[in-house]
């Protein structure tokens, strides 16, 4: 097993482990942004469903990384690293972020709430090319 494979497995395990650490009770301490909101603003968010979607998204991202690891070991193509370990998990988690904000929040969504995740993804793609 090379260092790529080991680091991918560790990344998948971290995603998977974090999905069990974040609960509606721990979210107020662990979720960036939510923990700094006022109580009135926190009430605009359905944290129970947001955490459920977040946990499922982290588990799916872990699965994507593991599939990428298996493909990398099998095919030995470095492009698989870029696609399955960087682009797909990040795109999926950013999409889940936008989805939960639109679906489980009564806080009005602003343009930058959608533009920023897309800009982050474009930036990541640009620096990895």
C-alpha angles and dihedrals in degrees: 000000000000127000092262092058093047093048091049092051090049090050091051091048090051092052090047094046094048089052088065096042096056111077131156087263095050095039092085088062102034108038112085112231095014092070092054096048122104117253090253092055092045089057089063089068127074093221095179092062093038090055091046092054091043092052093047090047092052091050091050090047089052089051091050090052092049091049089050090050092052091048091048092051091045101042100024092217116146092207087072088065091057095046103039102031102036115017105035100044093044093046090047094049093046090050090050089051092055091044095052092046092053096039106037104032134077089193106111111256115234128208093253090057087069100028096054097058090047091048090050091052092048090049092051091049091048095052094046097052 
